[in-house]
Each structure stands twice: as C-alpha cells, then as structure tokens.
Amino acid sequence: MKMILAATTAVLATVNPAFAFDTSVFFKNGIMASVFVGFLALIVVIQLVPALMLLMGCIKALIAGSKKKVPAVESTPNKD
C-alpha cells in the first residue's frame, strides 16, 4: 500500500499544469446571451417551486399516516 501511495505521489508531483487557451478573446458574450441564460435559470427556479410543494405534501402525508384505521380482517356474522 505504501508503494502505491509513493508511486502515485511521485507521478502527481511531476505533472505540469495545463495551459488552457483563453477563449474570452474570441467568444465575447453580449447582453442577449446573459439575458437568455438568466431566462433559462428563471424557468428552472419556477419549476422547482411546485415540485418542492409536492414533495413537502408527500412527506407530510407519510409522517401523518392514515387517519382511518382499517382492520386487518373483516369480521362477518356467522349465520349458522
């Protein structure tokens, strides 16, 4: 186990960081792109509100349980 840990540490210590290309030079987003992303975020948030309300209702129903007690076996009068 110590050998694997030492080998992993040695490999990770020699890894150079990636020099990623800066795309902001070529792809500058305007105000419309920001408005579009904000609109999509607003749709997601609006859809979360009813989903959370439904989830809370289900949790309350599970916690409260059934109010009506149903017997396991119905007893019928014997007519013999």
C-alpha positions in Angstrom: 0.0 0.0 0.0 2.8 2.4 0.8 4.5 1.6 -2.5 1.3 2.5 -4.4 0.9 5.7 -2.4 4.5 6.7 -3.1 4.2 6.0 -6.8 1.0 8.0 -7.0 2.6 10.9 -5.2 5.6 10.8 -7.4 3.5 10.8 -10.6 1.3 13.6 -9.4 4.2 15.7 -8.3 5.7 15.7 -11.8 2.5 16.7 -13.6 2.6 20.1 -15.2 -0.5 22.3 -15.2 -2.4 22.6 -18.4 -2.0 25.9 -20.1 -5.5 26.3 -21.5 -6.3 28.8 -24.2 -8.2 31.9 -23.2 -11.4 31.9 -25.2 -12.6 35.2 -24.0 -10.6 36.9 -26.7 -12.7 35.2 -29.5 -16.0 34.5 -27.8 -17.3 37.6 -26.1 -20.9 37.2 -24.9 -23.2 40.1 -25.3 -26.1 41.2 -23.1 -28.5 38.9 -25.0 -26.6 35.8 -24.1 -26.7 36.8 -20.4 -30.5 37.5 -20.7 -31.0 34.1 -22.3 -29.1 32.3 -19.6 -31.0 34.2 -16.9 -34.3 33.4 -18.5 -33.4 29.7 -18.5 -32.4 29.9 -14.8 -35.7 31.6 -14.1 -37.6 28.7 -15.8 -35.8 26.2 -13.7 -36.5 28.1 -10.4 -40.2 28.4 -11.3 -40.4 24.7 -11.9 -38.7 23.9 -8.6 -41.4 25.7 -6.5 -44.3 23.3 -7.4 -42.0 20.3 -7.2 -40.9 21.3 -3.7 -44.5 21.9 -2.6 -45.5 18.4 -3.9 -42.5 16.8 -2.1 -43.5 18.5 1.2 -47.1 17.3 0.8 -45.9 13.7 0.3 -43.6 13.9 3.3 -46.4 15.3 5.5 -48.7 12.5 4.3 -46.1 9.9 5.1 -45.4 11.4 8.6 -49.1 11.8 9.5 -50.0 8.3 8.3 -53.6 7.2 7.7 -56.2 8.6 10.0 -58.7 5.9 9.2 -58.0 2.6 11.0 -58.8 -0.4 8.8 -59.0 -3.8 10.4 -56.7 -6.4 9.0 -59.6 -9.0 8.7 -63.2 -8.0 8.4 -65.4 -9.9 10.8 -68.7 -11.1 9.4 -71.5 -12.5 11.5 -71.9 -16.3 11.3 -75.5 -17.3 10.1 -75.3 -21.0 11.1 
